[in-house]
């Protein structure tokens, strides 16, 4: 197993910064009172792809060499990761093929790139 270093993390941060939204951290006095704790909500749903997974997908897509990127990317996913990968691939201008189950939301399917439906 490869454990990322601090330098790996700063490199990834710099690589994906132009393609990802800075998201808010919100609190709720109602939920704090209800739980007796101070809760913080990192609103990754405000990412353009709608999920935190866009950070990892962007790091992967923009970490590809130009030669690797010419082949495009492919992913099996039932939703958020497929959306995130297709978003990142679109920003880089490379093909994205998605295999998605028939149980996924139609709205997510429409937002992905080329896809194949799978009943399993």
BANU-760153 format. One record per residue: residue number from 1; x negated, y negated, z negated of N, C-alpha, C in turn. Coordinates in steps of 0.05 Angstrom, whole numbers, plus 32768, in hexadecimal, padded with zeros to 4 digits. Example, Ala and Ser with C-alpha at 12.3 -4.5 7.8 and 13.67 -1.06 7.14 Angstrom:
BEGIN
1  7EF8  8072  7F64  7F0A  805A  7F64  7EF8  8042  7F64
2  7EFF  802D  7F72  7EEF  8015  7F71  7EFE  7FFF  7F63
% end
This chain:
BEGIN
1  7FEF  8017  8000  8000  8000  8000  7FEE  7FE7  8000
2  7FF5  7FD4  8011  7FE6  7FBB  8012  7FF5  7FA6  8001
3  7FE7  7F9B  7FEE  7FF2  7F86  7FDD  7FEA  7F6B  7FE8
4  7FFE  7F5A  7FEE  7FF7  7F40  7FFA  7FE8  7F2E  7FE6
5  7FD5  7F1F  7FF0  7FC6  7F0C  7FE0  7FD4  7EF1  7FE0
6  7FCB  7EDF  7FCF  7FD5  7EC4  7FCF  7FD1  7EB7  7FEA
7  7FBA  7EBC  7FF6  7FB4  7EB2  8011  7FC7  7EBD  8026
8  7FCE  7ED6  8024  7FE2  7EE2  8036  7FFD  7ED3  8034
9  8005  7ECC  801B  801E  7EBE  8016  801D  7EA2  8021
10  8007  7E94  801D  8006  7E78  8028  8004  7E79  8046
11  7FF7  7E8C  8052  7FF7  7E8F  806F  8013  7E94  807A
12  8022  7EA6  806D  803D  7EAB  8075  804F  7E92  8072
13  804C  7E84  805C  805B  7E6B  8057  8056  7E57  806E
14  803D  7E53  8075  8036  7E40  808A  8041  7E4A  80A5
15  8040  7E64  80AA  8049  7E6F  80C3  8067  7E6B  80C7
16  8077  7E6F  80B2  8094  7E6E  80B6  80A1  7E53  80B0
17  8091  7E41  80A4  809D  7E27  809C  80AC  7E19  80B2
18  80A2  7E18  80CA  80B1  7E09  80DF  80CC  7E16  80E7
19  80D1  7E2F  80E0  80E8  7E3D  80E9  80FD  7E44  80D4
20  80F7  7E3C  80BB  8109  7E42  80A5  8111  7E29  8096
21  8129  7E29  808C  8134  7E13  807D  8129  7E13  8061
22  8125  7DFB  8056  8120  7DF8  8039  813B  7DFB  802C
23  813F  7E0E  801B  8159  7E13  800F  815A  7E09  7FF2
24  8172  7E01  7FEA  8176  7DF6  7FCF  8177  7E0B  7FBA
25  8171  7E02  7FA1  8176  7E12  7F8A  818C  7E03  7F7A
26  81A3  7E10  7F77  81B9  7E04  7F69  81BF  7E11  7F4E
27  81CD  7E03  7F3D  81D5  7E0E  7F24  81F3  7E0B  7F21
28  81FF  7E18  7F0D  821B  7E16  7F08  8220  7E15  7EEA
29  8229  7DFE  7EE1  822E  7DFB  7EC4  8244  7E0F  7EBB
30  8258  7E14  7ECD  826D  7E27  7EC7  8262  7E43  7EC2
31  8251  7E4C  7ED4  8245  7E67  7ED1  8231  7E68  7EBB
32  8222  7E52  7EB6  8210  7E51  7E9F  821F  7E55  7E85
33  8236  7E47  7E83  8246  7E49  7E6A  8252  7E65  7E68
34  825B  7E70  7E7E  8268  7E8A  7E7E  8254  7EA0  7E76
35  823C  7E9E  7E7F  8228  7EB3  7E7A  8216  7EAE  7E62
36  8216  7E95  7E58  8204  7E8E  7E42  81E7  7E8D  7E4B
37  81E2  7E8A  7E65  81C7  7E88  7E70  81C6  7E71  7E83
38  81AD  7E69  7E8A  81AA  7E55  7E9E  81A4  7E63  7EB8
39  81B6  7E62  7ECC  81B4  7E70  7EE5  81AC  7E5D  7EFC
40  819B  7E67  7F0E  8193  7E58  7F25  8199  7E68  7F3E
41  81A3  7E5B  7F52  81AB  7E68  7F6B  819B  7E5D  7F82
42  818A  7E6E  7F8E  817A  7E66  7FA5  818B  7E6B  7FBD
43  8193  7E56  7FCB  81A8  7E57  7FE0  819D  7E5F  7FFB
44  8193  7E77  7FFD  8188  7E81  8016  819D  7E84  802B
45  81B6  7E84  8024  81CC  7E86  8037  81CC  7E6D  8049
46  81BD  7E58  8042  81BB  7E40  8052  81A5  7E42  8068
47  8197  7E59  8069  8184  7E5D  807F  8194  7E5E  8099
48  8188  7E57  80AF  8196  7E56  80C8  81A1  7E71  80D0
49  8194  7E87  80C8  819E  7EA2  80CD  81B1  7EAB  80B7
50  81B4  7E9C  80A2  81C7  7EA2  808D  81BD  7EB5  8077
51  81A3  7EBB  8076  8199  7ECD  8062  817C  7EC9  805C
52  8173  7ED1  8045  8156  7ECE  803E  8144  7EDF  8050
53  814F  7EF3  805D  813F  7F05  806E  8132  7EF7  8085
54  813B  7EDF  808C  812F  7ED0  80A2  8112  7ECA  809C
55  810B  7EC8  8083  80EF  7EC2  807C  80DD  7ED9  8084
56  80E4  7EF1  807D  80D3  7F08  8084  80D4  7F0D  80A2
57  80EB  7F0A  80AE  80ED  7F0F  80CB  80DC  7EFA  80DA
58  80DD  7EE1  80D1  80CD  7ECD  80DE  80AF  7ED2  80DB
59  80A7  7EDB  80C3  808B  7EE1  80BE  8082  7EF7  80D1
60  8092  7F0B  80D4  808B  7F22  80E5  808A  7F19  8102
61  809E  7F0B  810C  809F  7F03  8128  8089  7EF0  812F
62  8084  7EDC  811E  806F  7EC9  8124  8053  7ED3  811D
63  8052  7EEA  8110  8038  7EF7  810A  802F  7F09  8120
64  8041  7F0E  8133  8039  7F1F  814A  8025  7F11  815C
65  8013  7F20  8167  8001  7F14  817B  8012  7F0E  8194
66  8007  7EFE  81A6  8016  7EF8  81BF  801B  7F12  81CF
67  8007  7F24  81CF  800A  7F3D  81DD  8021  7F4E  81D1
68  8021  7F50  81B6  8037  7F5F  81A9  8052  7F52  81AE
69  8053  7F38  81AD  806C  7F2A  81B1  8079  7F2E  81CC
70  8069  7F33  81E0  8074  7F37  81FB  8087  7F4F  81FC
71  8083  7F62  81EA  8095  7F79  81E9  80AF  7F73  81DB
72  80B1  7F5D  81CD  80C8  7F56  81BD  80CA  7F66  81A4
73  80E0  7F65  8196  80E4  7F73  817D  80FE  7F82  817E
74  8100  7F96  816D  8118  7FA7  816B  811D  7FAE  814E
75  8137  7FAF  8147  813E  7FB4  812B  8158  7FC3  812A
76  815A  7FD6  8117  8174  7FE2  8110  817D  7FD4  80F7
77  8195  7FC9  80F7  819E  7FBB  80E0  81BC  7FB8  80E2
78  81C9  7FB5  80CB  81E6  7FB1  80CB  81EE  7F94  80C6
79  81DB  7F82  80C7  81E2  7F66  80C3  81CC  7F52  80C0
80  81C6  7F4A  80A7  81B5  7F33  80A2  8199  7F35  80AD
81  818D  7F4D  80AC  8172  7F4F  80B7  8173  7F4D  80D5
82  8187  7F58  80E2  818A  7F56  80FF  818D  7F39  8107
83  819E  7F2A  80F8  81A1  7F0D  80FE  8187  7EFE  80FB
84  8179  7F04  80E5  8160  7EF7  80E0  814B  7EFC  80F5
85  8149  7F15  80FD  8135  7F1C  8112  813C  7F10  812C
86  8156  7F10  8134  815E  7F04  814D  8159  7EE6  814D
87  815E  7ED9  8136  8159  7EBC  8133  813B  7EB7  8137
88  812A  7EC6  8129  810D  7EC1  812B  8103  7EC7  8148
89  810C  7EDC  8153  8104  7EE3  816F  810D  7ECD  8182
90  8125  7EC3  817E  812E  7EAD  818F  811D  7E94  818D
91  8113  7E8E  8174  8102  7E77  8170  80E7  7E7B  817E
92  80DE  7E94  817F  80C5  7E9A  818D  80C9  7E9E  81AA
93  80E1  7EA2  81B3  80E7  7EA6  81D0  80DF  7EC2  81D9
94  80E3  7ED6  81C8  80DD  7EF2  81CF  80F7  7F02  81CE
95  80F8  7F19  81DC  8110  7F2A  81DB  8114  7F36  81C0
96  812E  7F3A  81B9  8135  7F47  81A0  814B  7F5B  81A6
97  8146  7F74  81A0  815B  7F88  81A4  8163  7F93  8188
98  817D  7F94  8184  8188  7F9C  816A  819A  7FB5  816D
99  8195  7FC9  815C  81A7  7FE0  815A  81B7  7FDB  8141
100  81D2  7FDA  8144  81E3  7FD2  812E  81F9  7FE7  812B
101  8201  7FED  8113  8216  8001  810E  8231  7FF6  8115
102  8244  8007  811A  825F  7FFE  8121  826D  7FF3  8108
103  8262  7FF5  80F1  826E  7FEB  80D8  8267  7FCF  80D2
104  8256  7FC2  80E2  824E  7FA7  80DC  8263  7F93  80E5
105  8261  7F7B  80DA  8274  7F66  80E1  8270  7F5D  80FD
106  8286  7F5A  810B  8286  7F50  8127  8278  7F35  812A
107  827D  7F24  8116  8271  7F09  8117  8252  7F0B  8117
108  8247  7F1E  8108  822A  7F21  8108  8220  7F2D  8122
109  822F  7F3F  812D  8227  7F4B  8147  8224  7F36  815C
110  8237  7F23  815D  8236  7F0E  8172  821E  7EFC  816F
111  8214  7EF9  8157  81FD  7EE7  8152  81E2  7EF4  8158
112  81E2  7F0E  815B  81C9  7F1D  8161  81C3  7F1C  817E
113  81AA  7F25  8185  81A2  7F27  81A1  81AF  7F40  81AD
114  81A2  7F4B  81C1  81AB  7F64  81CE  81AE  7F7A  81B9
115  81C4  7F88  81B9  81C7  7F9D  81A5  81D3  7FB7  81B0
116  81CE  7FCC  81A2  81DA  7FE6  81A8  81EA  7FEE  8190
117  8202  7FF7  8194  8214  8000  817E  820E  801D  8177
118  8210  8023  815E  820A  803E  8155  821F  8046  8140
119  822A  805E  8142  823F  8067  8130  8233  8074  8116
120  821A  8075  8113  820E  8082  80FB  8203  806E  80E8
% end
